[in-house]
Amino acid sequence: MKIKGIKKAVTESIKNINSGLFSRTYFDTETLEVWTTEFVNANSWIELTDSTVVCIGTGIMTMQDIKETIENIFNKEK
């Protein structure tokens, strides 16, 4: 499975934390794309209206963290 955006998500999560922001990492199970969104604090979020998009983590996530979390999502669906 080819997941798009992992390196960028890791880089952005580190940048966000180092800038004093809070990060949440999201994954689209349909497009297989991962991305990070920055927030002012942990009490901020976006409402997910697309059922194919899930929040897979908060704070700094490594490439390994992201891959393992996504594998777990697909293993639960089986």
Contacts in CASP RR format, 6 or more apart in sequence:
PFRMAT RR
TARGET T0000
AUTHOR 0000-0000-0000
METHOD contacts of the structure
MODEL  1
MKIKGIKKAVTESIKNINSGLFSRTYFDTETLEVWTTEFVNANSWIELTD
STVVCIGTGIMTMQDIKETIENIFNKEK
1 32 0 8 1.000
1 70 0 8 1.000
1 74 0 8 1.000
2 32 0 8 1.000
3 27 0 8 1.000
3 32 0 8 1.000
3 33 0 8 1.000
3 34 0 8 1.000
3 66 0 8 1.000
3 67 0 8 1.000
3 70 0 8 1.000
4 31 0 8 1.000
4 32 0 8 1.000
4 33 0 8 1.000
4 34 0 8 1.000
5 33 0 8 1.000
5 34 0 8 1.000
5 35 0 8 1.000
6 34 0 8 1.000
6 63 0 8 1.000
6 66 0 8 1.000
6 67 0 8 1.000
7 63 0 8 1.000
8 35 0 8 1.000
8 36 0 8 1.000
9 25 0 8 1.000
9 34 0 8 1.000
9 35 0 8 1.000
9 36 0 8 1.000
9 61 0 8 1.000
9 66 0 8 1.000
10 60 0 8 1.000
10 61 0 8 1.000
10 62 0 8 1.000
10 63 0 8 1.000
10 66 0 8 1.000
12 23 0 8 1.000
12 35 0 8 1.000
12 36 0 8 1.000
12 38 0 8 1.000
13 23 0 8 1.000
13 25 0 8 1.000
13 36 0 8 1.000
13 59 0 8 1.000
13 60 0 8 1.000
13 61 0 8 1.000
14 60 0 8 1.000
16 22 0 8 1.000
16 23 0 8 1.000
16 36 0 8 1.000
16 38 0 8 1.000
16 59 0 8 1.000
17 23 0 8 1.000
17 59 0 8 1.000
17 60 0 8 1.000
19 38 0 8 1.000
21 38 0 8 1.000
21 39 0 8 1.000
21 40 0 8 1.000
22 38 0 8 1.000
22 39 0 8 1.000
22 40 0 8 1.000
22 41 0 8 1.000
22 42 0 8 1.000
22 44 0 8 1.000
22 58 0 8 1.000
22 59 0 8 1.000
23 36 0 8 1.000
23 37 0 8 1.000
23 38 0 8 1.000
23 39 0 8 1.000
23 58 0 8 1.000
23 59 0 8 1.000
23 60 0 8 1.000
24 36 0 8 1.000
24 37 0 8 1.000
24 39 0 8 1.000
24 45 0 8 1.000
24 55 0 8 1.000
24 57 0 8 1.000
24 58 0 8 1.000
24 59 0 8 1.000
25 34 0 8 1.000
25 35 0 8 1.000
25 36 0 8 1.000
25 55 0 8 1.000
25 56 0 8 1.000
25 57 0 8 1.000
25 58 0 8 1.000
25 59 0 8 1.000
25 61 0 8 1.000
25 66 0 8 1.000
26 34 0 8 1.000
26 35 0 8 1.000
26 36 0 8 1.000
26 37 0 8 1.000
26 48 0 8 1.000
26 53 0 8 1.000
26 54 0 8 1.000
26 55 0 8 1.000
26 56 0 8 1.000
27 33 0 8 1.000
27 34 0 8 1.000
27 53 0 8 1.000
27 54 0 8 1.000
27 56 0 8 1.000
27 66 0 8 1.000
27 69 0 8 1.000
27 70 0 8 1.000
27 73 0 8 1.000
28 34 0 8 1.000
28 50 0 8 1.000
28 52 0 8 1.000
28 53 0 8 1.000
29 52 0 8 1.000
29 53 0 8 1.000
29 54 0 8 1.000
29 73 0 8 1.000
29 74 0 8 1.000
30 52 0 8 1.000
31 52 0 8 1.000
34 56 0 8 1.000
34 66 0 8 1.000
34 70 0 8 1.000
37 46 0 8 1.000
39 45 0 8 1.000
42 58 0 8 1.000
48 54 0 8 1.000
48 55 0 8 1.000
54 73 0 8 1.000
56 66 0 8 1.000
56 69 0 8 1.000
56 70 0 8 1.000
56 73 0 8 1.000
57 65 0 8 1.000
57 69 0 8 1.000
61 69 0 8 1.000
END
